[in-house]
């Protein structure tokens, strides 16, 4: 499965930013060993259901340490039996664009 998720603390820093808290969440994902990619709006992580959800929970937990309220958005592509889809899905789209 691939899950795209976004975590946002309810309380920003003194400049209105949330980058430090989000960076801590991304660090959890990076240290998990699961395939992932981060872009400007979401982090995508791939793996088995329990592994992915455990990483997301840990990421939320570290943001909760900085903010008494946390927002979480999830979108999941659940396709049993498929791995390596973070890159494979993009390659399939690229092939269609080449034709």
C-alpha positions in Angstrom: 0.0 0.0 0.0 1.0 3.6 -0.5 -0.2 6.3 1.9 0.1 10.0 1.2 -0.2 11.9 4.4 0.2 15.4 5.7 0.7 16.3 9.3 0.3 19.9 10.6 0.6 21.1 14.1 -2.2 23.3 15.3 0.3 25.7 16.8 2.9 27.4 14.6 6.2 28.8 15.7 6.6 32.5 16.4 7.0 33.3 12.7 3.8 31.3 11.8 5.9 28.4 10.4 5.4 24.7 11.0 8.6 23.5 9.3 10.4 22.3 12.4 7.6 20.1 13.6 7.0 18.7 10.1 10.7 18.0 9.8 10.5 15.9 12.9 7.7 13.9 11.4 9.7 13.4 8.1 12.7 12.2 10.2 10.5 9.4 11.6 9.6 8.3 8.1 13.2 8.4 6.9 14.4 6.4 9.9 11.7 3.8 9.4 13.4 2.2 6.4 10.2 2.1 4.4 10.3 3.5 0.9 9.1 7.1 0.9 9.1 10.4 -0.9 8.4 13.9 0.4 7.1 16.8 -1.6 5.8 20.3 -0.8 2.4 19.0 0.4 2.6 15.4 1.4 4.9 12.5 2.3 4.2 9.2 0.5 5.2 6.0 2.3 4.9 2.5 1.0 4.7 -0.8 2.8 2.5 -3.2 4.6 -0.6 -1.8 6.3 0.7 -2.3 9.9 4.1 -0.9 9.1 2.9 2.2 7.3 0.3 3.0 10.0 2.9 2.5 12.8 5.2 5.0 11.0 2.4 7.5 10.6 1.4 7.1 14.2 5.0 7.7 15.3 5.2 10.8 13.1 2.0 12.2 14.6 3.3 11.4 18.1 6.5 13.6 17.5 4.4 16.5 16.3 2.1 16.1 19.3 5.1 16.7 21.5 5.3 20.2 19.9 1.6 21.1 19.6 -1.5 20.3 21.7 -3.5 19.9 18.5 -2.4 18.2 15.3 -4.2 17.8 11.9 -3.7 14.7 9.8 -4.7 14.0 6.2 -4.4 10.5 4.7 -5.0 9.1 1.3 -4.3 5.4 0.7 -3.8 3.2 -2.4 -4.4 -0.3 -1.1 -3.3 -2.8 -3.7 -2.3 -6.1 -2.2 0.6 -8.0 -3.9 2.2 -4.9 -5.4 5.5 -3.4 -4.2 7.7 -0.7 -5.6 4.7 1.3 -6.7 6.0 4.7 -5.6 8.2 4.7 -8.7 6.3 2.3 -10.9 3.1 4.4 -10.9 5.1 7.4 -12.1 6.8 5.4 -14.8 3.5 4.2 -16.1 2.2 7.7 -16.4 5.5 8.8 -18.1 5.0 6.0 -20.7 1.5 7.3 -21.5 2.9 10.9 -21.9 5.5 9.6 -24.4 2.9 8.3 -26.8 
